[in-house]
Amino acid sequence: MNNMKIVIVHDWLVTYTGAEKVLHAILEMFPEADLYTLVDFLKDDDRKKILKNTNVQTSFIQNLPFAKKIFRNYLPLFPKAIESFDFSKYDLIISSSWAFAKGVKKTKNQIHICYCHTPIRYAWDLYHEYTSNLKQPKKYIVQKTLSYISKWDLRTLDRVDFFIANSKFVQNRISKTYGSKSEVIYPPVDTLSFKLNKDKSDFYLTISRLVPYKKTKLIVEAFNDMPNKKLIVIGDGEEYDSIKQIAKDNICVLGYQKKEDIVEYMQNAKAFVYAAIEDFGIVPIEAMACGTPVIALDKGGTLETVSDEVSGLHFSEQTKESIIDAIKRFESKKYNYDIISESSQRYSIDRFKKEIKKFIESKVGNIDEVNI
């Protein structure tokens, strides 16, 4: 299908994380496409990195009172907002969705391909984690809202023609939650920027947004019990102050760092430690591209991407004891930094673009104007 009109839909633009790296690669492939999102509150630097000159349309949520600070409080309105977009002039809809983007309305003549980062986690597999500690009446309100959202999520399934999952882990979740088939295409990782370095220093590294589900505080607690081992923590978020407060002298909490500094830390770390259950997990792959072994949980995306005793090793529980045991096991082994770096190349940006192009062409026919 030549000269097709393409629209790309992304849940919201607030931070520059893994989903936005996927979006950036898709926008590079389709520079003439329009982009729709619920809200756009990106910092100027992030906007330049992700969007460049893309035409962005936002929903009515963008203009609601105090939306920049509390847009998530308008959660009950998100289904209505995503359905308010008029895509009647487009031939192909590509959604980058971990929440609501997959629920856009379409006509019978349009094709909708959803790159699914995950079904809505707080409405499905993390429902009890999100609601169990809430107090009334907030708990009742949140439970009612999430019940409405989960029903809406299932009701809009017929608006997606084809699902792409970002990992086998998410593929299984799509099957379990939606009863839908999907094809796995791993996200793009900028393996060219994270270059191999074999001269490692004597410190461990962890990088993530400092939010509870990333379990960075757990890693810090583990290294608190290993005072002879140095840990560097990079990232910011709601847990920054509390992590900084509990970190002992062997732990350096750096906060936000520029990309070039992150690359240098990754190149020099003796190992990268990661305790989150990730849908995929781009940052551990970036570490591997530097030849740095990854010590990660044996669940979620890192179970697929980290090869035990080849590119790193796994631990089985999100406990400090399990992390401490993994560090001890790691220090008794030797790793081939060349092999680790080579293993990361199967997640490259070029590979992602070629696989996405091949998938789309298998559904809509040949596409001429694609940048890969």
C-alpha positions as CSV (number, residue, x, y, z in Angstrom):
1,M,0.0,0.0,0.0
2,N,1.8,3.1,-1.2
3,N,1.3,6.7,-0.1
4,M,-0.8,5.6,2.8
5,K,-1.6,8.1,5.6
6,I,-0.2,6.9,8.9
7,V,-1.0,8.0,12.4
8,I,0.9,7.0,15.5
9,V,-0.7,7.0,18.9
10,H,1.3,7.0,22.2
11,D,-0.3,6.9,25.7
12,W,1.3,10.1,27.1
13,L,4.6,12.0,26.7
14,V,6.0,13.0,30.1
15,T,9.3,11.2,30.5
16,Y,12.0,9.7,28.3
17,T,11.9,6.0,29.1
18,G,11.9,2.7,27.2
19,A,8.5,3.3,25.6
20,E,9.6,6.6,24.3
21,K,12.8,5.0,22.8
22,V,10.4,2.7,20.9
23,L,8.3,5.6,19.8
24,H,11.4,7.5,18.6
25,A,12.4,4.6,16.4
26,I,8.9,4.3,14.9
27,L,8.8,8.1,14.2
28,E,12.2,7.8,12.4
29,M,10.7,5.1,10.2
30,F,7.6,7.2,9.4
31,P,8.7,10.8,9.5
32,E,5.6,12.0,7.7
33,A,3.2,10.4,10.2
34,D,1.2,12.4,12.7
35,L,1.4,11.7,16.4
36,Y,-1.4,11.7,18.9
37,T,-1.1,11.4,22.6
38,L,-3.2,12.1,25.7
39,V,-0.8,14.8,27.1
40,D,2.5,16.2,26.1
41,F,4.5,17.6,29.0
42,L,8.0,16.6,27.9
43,K,11.0,18.7,28.8
44,D,12.4,20.6,25.8
45,D,15.6,18.4,25.6
46,D,13.6,15.2,25.7
47,R,11.1,16.5,23.1
48,K,14.0,17.2,20.7
49,K,15.4,13.7,21.2
50,I,12.1,11.9,20.8
51,L,9.9,14.0,18.5
52,K,12.2,16.3,16.4
53,N,9.7,18.0,14.1
54,T,6.8,15.6,14.4
55,N,3.3,17.1,14.4
56,V,1.8,16.3,17.9
57,Q,-1.9,16.4,18.7
58,T,-3.0,16.1,22.4
59,S,-6.4,15.4,24.0
60,F,-8.6,17.6,26.1
61,I,-6.8,16.3,29.2
62,Q,-3.9,18.6,28.2
63,N,-5.9,21.7,29.1
64,L,-7.6,20.5,32.3
65,P,-6.7,22.4,35.5
66,F,-3.2,21.5,36.9
67,A,-2.9,18.8,34.3
68,K,0.9,19.1,34.1
69,K,1.3,18.1,37.7
70,I,-1.7,15.8,38.3
71,F,-2.8,14.5,34.9
72,R,-2.9,11.0,36.3
73,N,-5.7,12.1,38.6
74,Y,-7.9,12.4,35.5
75,L,-7.5,8.6,34.9
76,P,-11.3,8.0,34.7
77,L,-11.4,10.3,31.7
78,F,-8.6,8.6,29.8
79,P,-10.9,6.2,27.9
80,K,-13.1,9.1,26.7
81,A,-10.1,11.2,25.8
82,I,-8.4,8.5,23.7
83,E,-11.7,7.8,22.0
84,S,-12.2,11.5,21.2
85,F,-9.5,11.4,18.4
86,D,-10.8,11.4,14.9
87,F,-8.6,9.2,12.7
88,S,-10.9,8.9,9.7
89,K,-8.4,10.4,7.3
90,Y,-5.7,7.8,8.0
91,D,-5.1,4.3,6.5
92,L,-2.9,2.8,9.1
93,I,-2.9,3.3,12.9
94,I,0.2,2.3,14.8
95,S,-0.3,2.5,18.6
96,S,2.5,2.4,21.1
97,S,0.5,1.3,24.1
98,W,1.0,0.2,27.7
99,A,-2.4,1.7,28.8
100,F,-5.0,3.4,26.6
101,A,-3.5,4.0,23.2
102,K,-4.8,0.6,22.0
103,G,-8.4,1.7,22.6
104,V,-8.5,4.4,19.8
105,K,-11.6,4.2,17.6
106,K,-11.2,3.0,13.9
107,T,-13.3,2.4,10.9
108,K,-13.6,-1.0,9.2
109,N,-11.4,0.2,6.3
110,Q,-8.5,1.0,8.6
111,I,-5.8,-1.3,10.0
112,H,-4.6,-0.9,13.6
113,I,-1.3,-2.4,14.6
114,C,-0.6,-2.2,18.4
115,Y,3.0,-2.4,19.7
116,C,2.0,-3.5,23.2
117,H,4.5,-2.8,25.9
118,T,2.1,-4.5,28.3
119,P,-1.7,-4.7,29.0
120,I,-2.6,-2.0,31.6
121,R,-0.6,-3.3,34.6
122,Y,-2.5,-1.5,37.4
123,A,-5.8,-2.8,36.0
124,W,-4.6,-6.4,35.7
125,D,-1.5,-8.1,37.1
126,L,-0.6,-5.3,39.5
127,Y,-4.2,-4.5,40.6
128,H,-3.8,-5.8,44.1
129,E,-0.3,-4.2,44.5
130,Y,-1.8,-0.8,43.6
131,T,-4.9,-1.1,45.8
132,S,-4.0,-3.2,48.8
133,N,-2.4,-0.4,50.9
134,L,-4.9,2.3,50.1
135,K,-7.2,3.6,52.8
136,Q,-10.9,4.3,52.5
137,P,-12.6,6.1,50.8
138,K,-9.7,6.4,48.3
139,K,-9.5,2.6,48.0
140,Y,-13.1,2.3,47.0
141,I,-12.8,5.0,44.4
142,V,-9.6,3.5,42.9
143,Q,-11.1,0.0,42.8
144,K,-14.2,1.2,41.0
145,T,-12.1,3.2,38.5
146,L,-9.8,0.3,37.7
147,S,-12.8,-2.0,37.4
148,Y,-14.3,0.4,34.8
149,I,-11.0,0.6,33.0
150,S,-10.4,-3.2,32.8
151,K,-13.9,-3.7,31.4
152,W,-13.3,-0.9,28.8
153,D,-9.9,-2.4,28.0
154,L,-11.5,-5.7,27.1
155,R,-14.4,-4.1,25.3
156,T,-12.1,-2.2,22.9
157,L,-10.1,-5.3,21.9
158,D,-11.8,-5.5,18.5
159,R,-10.2,-2.1,17.6
160,V,-6.8,-3.8,17.3
161,D,-6.2,-5.9,14.2
162,F,-2.7,-7.1,15.1
163,F,-0.7,-7.2,18.3
164,I,3.1,-6.9,18.6
165,A,4.5,-7.9,22.0
166,N,7.8,-6.4,23.2
167,S,8.9,-9.7,24.8
168,K,7.8,-13.3,25.3
169,F,6.9,-12.3,28.8
170,V,4.4,-9.7,27.5
171,Q,3.2,-12.1,24.8
172,N,2.1,-14.5,27.5
173,R,0.4,-11.6,29.3
174,I,-1.5,-10.5,26.2
175,S,-2.6,-14.1,25.7
176,K,-3.7,-14.5,29.3
177,T,-5.4,-11.1,29.7
178,Y,-6.8,-10.5,26.2
179,G,-6.9,-14.0,24.7
180,S,-5.1,-12.6,21.7
181,K,-2.2,-13.8,19.6
182,S,0.8,-11.6,19.1
183,E,4.2,-11.6,17.5
184,V,7.3,-10.7,19.5
185,I,9.6,-7.9,18.3
186,Y,12.0,-6.8,20.9
187,P,12.4,-3.0,21.5
188,P,15.3,-1.1,19.9
189,V,18.4,-0.6,22.0
190,D,21.1,2.0,21.0
191,T,23.9,-0.6,21.1
192,L,26.1,1.6,19.0
193,S,26.3,4.4,21.6
194,F,27.2,1.9,24.4
195,K,30.6,0.7,23.3
196,L,32.6,-2.2,24.6
197,N,35.1,-1.6,27.3
198,K,37.1,-4.4,28.9
199,D,38.9,-2.3,31.5
200,K,36.5,-2.6,34.4
201,S,36.6,-0.8,37.7
202,D,35.8,-2.1,41.2
203,F,32.2,-0.9,41.5
204,Y,28.7,-2.2,40.9
205,L,26.1,0.0,39.1
206,T,22.3,0.3,39.0
207,I,20.3,2.8,36.9
208,S,16.6,3.3,36.9
209,R,13.8,5.7,37.7
210,L,13.7,5.7,41.5
211,V,10.1,4.4,42.0
212,P,9.0,1.5,44.2
213,Y,8.4,-1.2,41.5
214,K,12.0,-0.8,40.2
215,K,13.2,-2.1,43.6
216,T,16.3,0.1,43.6
217,K,15.9,0.6,47.4
218,L,16.2,-3.2,47.8
219,I,19.5,-3.2,45.9
220,V,20.7,-0.3,48.2
221,E,19.7,-2.3,51.3
222,A,21.6,-5.3,50.0
223,F,24.8,-3.3,49.5
224,N,24.3,-1.7,53.0
225,D,25.0,-5.2,54.3
226,M,28.1,-5.5,52.1
227,P,30.2,-2.5,53.2
228,N,33.3,-3.7,51.4
229,K,31.5,-3.5,48.0
230,K,30.9,-0.2,46.2
231,L,27.6,0.6,44.5
232,I,26.7,3.6,42.3
233,V,23.1,4.5,41.9
234,I,21.9,6.7,39.0
235,G,18.4,8.0,38.5
236,D,15.8,10.3,40.0
237,G,12.2,9.9,41.1
238,E,10.0,9.8,44.2
239,E,12.3,7.5,46.1
240,Y,15.5,9.6,45.6
241,D,15.4,11.2,49.0
242,S,14.6,8.1,51.0
243,I,17.3,6.1,49.1
244,K,19.8,8.8,49.7
245,Q,19.0,8.8,53.4
246,I,19.5,5.1,53.9
247,A,22.6,4.7,51.7
248,K,25.8,4.0,53.7
249,D,29.2,5.2,52.9
250,N,29.9,2.5,50.3
251,I,27.0,3.7,48.2
252,C,27.0,6.8,46.0
253,V,23.6,8.1,44.9
254,L,24.2,10.4,41.9
255,G,20.7,11.2,40.8
256,Y,20.1,12.2,37.2
257,Q,23.1,11.9,34.8
258,K,23.6,12.9,31.2
259,K,23.8,10.1,28.6
260,E,27.5,10.4,28.0
261,D,28.2,10.0,31.7
262,I,25.8,7.0,31.9
263,V,27.7,5.4,29.1
264,E,31.0,5.9,30.9
265,Y,29.7,4.4,34.2
266,M,28.3,1.4,32.3
267,Q,31.5,0.8,30.5
268,N,33.5,0.8,33.7
269,A,31.2,-1.0,36.1
270,K,32.2,-4.6,37.1
271,A,28.5,-5.5,36.9
272,F,25.1,-4.0,36.5
273,V,22.5,-4.9,39.1
274,Y,18.8,-4.9,38.4
275,A,15.9,-6.1,40.6
276,A,12.8,-5.1,38.8
277,I,10.3,-7.3,37.0
278,E,10.5,-5.6,33.6
279,D,8.3,-6.1,30.6
280,F,11.5,-6.1,28.6
281,G,14.2,-3.9,30.2
282,I,16.3,-1.7,27.8
283,V,18.9,-0.5,30.4
284,P,20.3,-3.9,31.1
285,I,20.9,-4.4,27.4
286,E,22.7,-1.1,27.2
287,A,25.0,-2.3,30.0
288,M,25.6,-5.6,28.1
289,A,26.6,-3.6,25.0
290,C,29.4,-2.2,27.1
291,G,30.5,-5.7,27.9
292,T,29.3,-5.3,31.4
293,P,27.7,-8.4,33.0
294,V,24.1,-8.1,34.3
295,I,22.9,-9.5,37.7
296,A,19.1,-9.6,37.4
297,L,15.9,-11.2,38.5
298,D,15.0,-14.4,36.8
299,K,11.5,-13.1,36.0
300,G,10.1,-10.8,33.2
301,G,12.2,-9.5,30.3
302,T,15.6,-10.0,31.9
303,L,15.0,-13.8,32.1
304,E,14.9,-13.7,28.2
305,T,17.8,-11.2,27.7
306,V,20.4,-12.2,30.3
307,S,22.0,-15.6,29.7
308,D,22.9,-17.2,33.0
309,E,26.7,-17.4,33.4
310,V,27.3,-16.0,29.9
311,S,26.1,-12.4,29.9
312,G,25.5,-12.3,33.7
313,L,23.5,-14.3,36.2
314,H,20.0,-14.4,37.8
315,F,18.7,-14.3,41.3
316,S,15.3,-15.8,42.1
317,E,13.7,-13.5,44.7
318,Q,13.2,-9.8,45.2
319,T,15.0,-9.9,48.6
320,K,18.3,-8.5,49.7
321,E,19.4,-12.0,50.7
322,S,18.9,-13.2,47.2
323,I,20.8,-10.2,45.8
324,I,23.7,-10.7,48.2
325,D,23.9,-14.4,47.3
326,A,24.0,-13.4,43.6
327,I,26.9,-10.9,44.2
328,K,28.9,-13.7,45.9
329,R,28.2,-16.1,43.1
330,F,29.2,-13.5,40.5
331,E,32.5,-12.8,42.1
332,S,33.5,-16.4,41.9
333,K,33.1,-16.5,38.1
334,K,34.8,-14.9,35.1
335,Y,33.0,-13.4,32.1
336,N,34.0,-12.8,28.5
337,Y,33.3,-9.1,27.8
338,D,33.4,-9.6,24.0
339,I,30.7,-12.3,24.1
340,I,28.5,-10.1,26.4
341,S,28.8,-7.2,24.1
342,E,28.1,-9.3,21.0
343,S,24.9,-10.8,22.6
344,S,23.4,-7.3,22.9
345,Q,23.5,-6.7,19.1
346,R,20.4,-8.8,18.5
347,Y,18.5,-5.9,20.1
348,S,19.8,-3.2,17.8
349,I,17.8,-0.3,16.4
350,D,18.4,-1.4,12.8
351,R,17.1,-4.9,13.7
352,F,14.0,-3.4,15.3
353,K,13.2,-1.2,12.2
354,K,13.6,-4.1,9.8
355,E,11.4,-6.4,11.8
356,I,8.7,-3.8,12.2
357,K,8.8,-3.0,8.5
358,K,8.5,-6.7,7.6
359,F,5.6,-7.2,10.0
360,I,3.7,-4.1,8.7
361,E,4.3,-5.2,5.1
362,S,3.0,-8.6,5.8
363,K,-0.3,-7.0,6.9
364,V,-0.8,-4.1,4.5
365,G,1.5,-4.7,1.6
366,N,4.7,-3.0,0.4
367,I,5.7,0.3,2.0
368,D,8.1,2.5,0.0
369,E,8.6,5.6,2.2
370,V,10.2,4.1,5.3
371,N,13.4,5.2,6.8
372,I,15.5,2.3,8.1
